[in-house]
Structures are given as structure tokens and as C-alpha cells.
Amino acid sequence: MKQTYNNDLTHKNILIICTGNSCRSQIAEGFLKKLMPFTHVFSAGIETHGVNDRAIKTMSEVDIDISLQTSNHIDEYKDIENGKIDPENNPLKNAPHTVEDLIGDWDRPYTRERACYPPGAFRVDKYWSPVNRVDNAYGDRNLMCSCPTMESYK
């Protein structure tokens, strides 16, 4: 973390870049989110292939869930850097978008198409996440279950 002029603590940002943003960069993103809780970690590729099922399975073996991470194209980050899209309200910050998000009222400064299919994304075999990300890395690490207890099924 670094301190600003008024002594507020700010988070550092880390962007991991890979070819397809499906395995290596996704695994690195998962590890860094777990190991560096006060850092915003993102990953992107020059292509997008979706998060690989084997990467999800491998990370689950070390108790790190990357199943809600998204495969992002490097151009999305360039648009933020160049001021083309809002750094606080953009497809990357709000990902993953659920079907409910896309069919409901839309008040975001980007199109539904861009939310659904980021640049470079394949339009076949789209995985629709049932939930949005909650508070980025904190929500990824601190999952809560609201399921009934096992005793209630007896």
C-alpha cells in the first residue's frame, strides 16, 4: 500500500498479462488475491478463452476459488487508461454480469453487448455466472453460505 498526501491508504493495482487469459494468468490472479489482500489484482490477455476448467479445479485443490474470475482482453484496460471508460463503473469492475443484470434495467455507461461479450470473447459456449462478484478480492476470499444446516435435512 502507499500513502497519499492526506495520509489515506490506497491500494496498489497489479495487472497480469498472458496470451489467452485462461490458465496461467488466472492462477496467478487467484494466488495474488489470496496472498495480497490489500491489492487489486486483475488479469488480461491478447486473446480471451474463458477461465479454463482445469485451472479452476487445480486452484480448488489449494482452497482458492477462481470460478468467478473472467477472461479479459488487454484492450479493456487500455480503454480505462486512455479515459474512454469510467475507471469505477466499467465492464471489468462489474464483471461477471449475470443474465438478470442483462435483462433488467440498464443504467451502466457501457452497452449490454460489451458486458456480455468483452472484446475478443467467443460467442459460443458462454458461461452465465449466477452471481455477481462481491467486493472483489475480499468477497472472493470470504464466502458465506446461507444454506440450511445439515441437521435441518434430517
C-alpha positions in Angstrom: 0.0 0.0 0.0 1.1 3.6 -0.4 0.1 6.7 1.4 -1.5 9.7 -0.3 -0.9 13.3 0.6 -3.7 13.3 3.2 -2.5 10.0 4.8 -5.2 7.9 3.3 -4.1 4.4 2.4 -4.6 3.5 -1.3 -4.5 0.1 -2.8 -1.9 -0.9 -5.4 -3.0 -2.4 -8.7 -1.4 -5.4 -10.4 -2.3 -6.4 -13.9 -1.1 -9.9 -15.1 -0.8 -10.2 -18.8 -0.9 -13.5 -20.7 -1.7 -14.9 -24.1 -5.2 -16.3 -23.7 -6.1 -15.3 -20.1 -7.5 -18.7 -19.3 -4.9 -20.6 -17.2 -1.6 -19.1 -16.1 -2.7 -15.5 -15.6 -6.0 -16.7 -13.9 -4.0 -18.9 -11.5 -1.6 -16.0 -10.7 -4.5 -13.7 -10.2 -6.1 -16.1 -7.7 -2.8 -16.6 -5.8 -2.1 -12.9 -5.6 -5.6 -12.1 -4.4 -5.2 -14.6 -1.6 -1.7 -13.6 -0.6 -2.0 -9.8 -1.1 -5.5 -8.9 0.4 -4.9 -5.1 0.1 -4.1 -5.2 -3.5 -6.4 -5.0 -6.5 -5.3 -7.8 -8.9 -6.5 -8.2 -12.5 -5.5 -10.3 -15.4 -5.9 -10.0 -19.2 -4.7 -11.5 -22.4 -4.2 -10.6 -26.1 -7.0 -13.2 -26.6 -9.7 -14.4 -24.4 -10.6 -18.1 -24.0 -12.6 -18.1 -20.8 -11.3 -19.4 -17.5 -10.1 -23.0 -18.0 -11.9 -25.7 -16.1 -8.6 -27.4 -15.2 -7.3 -24.1 -13.7 -10.4 -23.9 -11.6 -10.0 -27.5 -10.4 -6.3 -27.1 -9.7 -6.8 -23.9 -7.6 -9.7 -25.5 -5.7 -7.1 -28.1 -4.5 -5.4 -25.3 -2.6 -8.7 -23.7 -1.4 -8.7 -20.8 -3.9 -11.8 -20.3 -5.9 -11.3 -18.7 -9.3 -14.5 -19.8 -10.8 -16.0 -16.3 -10.9 -13.0 -14.7 -12.5 -13.5 -13.5 -16.0 -11.3 -13.8 -19.1 -10.5 -10.2 -20.1 -8.9 -8.7 -23.2 -6.0 -6.2 -22.7 -7.9 -3.6 -24.8 -10.4 -3.3 -22.0 -7.6 -2.0 -19.7 -6.3 0.3 -22.3 -9.7 1.9 -22.6 -9.6 2.7 -18.9 -6.1 4.0 -19.1 -6.9 6.2 -22.1 -10.0 7.6 -20.3 -12.5 6.1 -22.8 -14.4 4.3 -20.0 -15.1 5.2 -16.3 -12.4 3.6 -14.0 -15.0 3.0 -11.3 -18.1 1.8 -13.4 -16.9 -0.4 -16.3 -17.3 -3.9 -17.6 -14.2 -5.1 -15.7 -15.2 -3.7 -12.3 -18.8 -5.0 -12.6 -17.9 -8.5 -14.0 -19.2 -11.1 -14.0 -22.6 -9.9 -15.4 -25.5 -12.2 -14.7 -28.4 -12.8 -17.0 -30.5 -10.9 -14.5 -28.2 -7.9 -14.9 -28.5 -8.0 -18.7 -32.3 -8.4 -19.0 -33.2 -5.9 -16.2 -33.0 -2.1 -16.2 -29.6 -1.0 -17.6 -28.1 2.2 -16.2 -24.4 1.5 -16.9 -22.2 3.7 -19.2 -21.4 0.7 -21.5 -23.5 -1.5 -23.7 -25.1 -4.8 -22.7 -23.2 -6.4 -25.5 -19.9 -5.2 -24.1 -20.9 -6.6 -20.7 -21.9 -9.9 -22.1 -19.1 -10.4 -24.7 -15.9 -8.4 -23.9 -13.6 -7.6 -26.8 -12.1 -10.8 -28.2 -14.6 -13.1 -26.5 -16.1 -16.1 -28.2 -19.8 -16.0 -28.6 -20.2 -19.8 -28.3 -20.4 -21.8 -25.0 -20.9 -18.6 -22.9 -20.9 -19.3 -19.2 -23.5 -17.3 -17.3 -22.5 -16.7 -13.8 -25.4 -17.0 -11.4 -24.0 -14.3 -9.1 -22.0 -11.0 -9.3 -18.6 -10.6 -7.7 -18.9 -9.2 -4.2 -16.2 -6.7 -3.1 -13.6 -8.0 -5.5 -10.8 -9.9 -3.6 -12.5 -9.6 -0.2 -15.7 -11.3 -1.4 -13.7 -13.9 -3.3 -11.9 -14.9 -0.1 -14.8 -14.5 2.4 -17.6 -16.6 1.0 -20.7 -17.0 3.2 -23.3 -19.8 2.8 -26.9 -19.1 3.6 -27.9 -22.7 3.2 -29.9 -24.6 5.8 -27.7 -26.6 8.2 -27.3 -30.3 7.5 -29.4 -31.1 10.6 -32.4 -29.4 9.0 -32.4 -32.2 6.3 -32.9 -35.0 8.8 
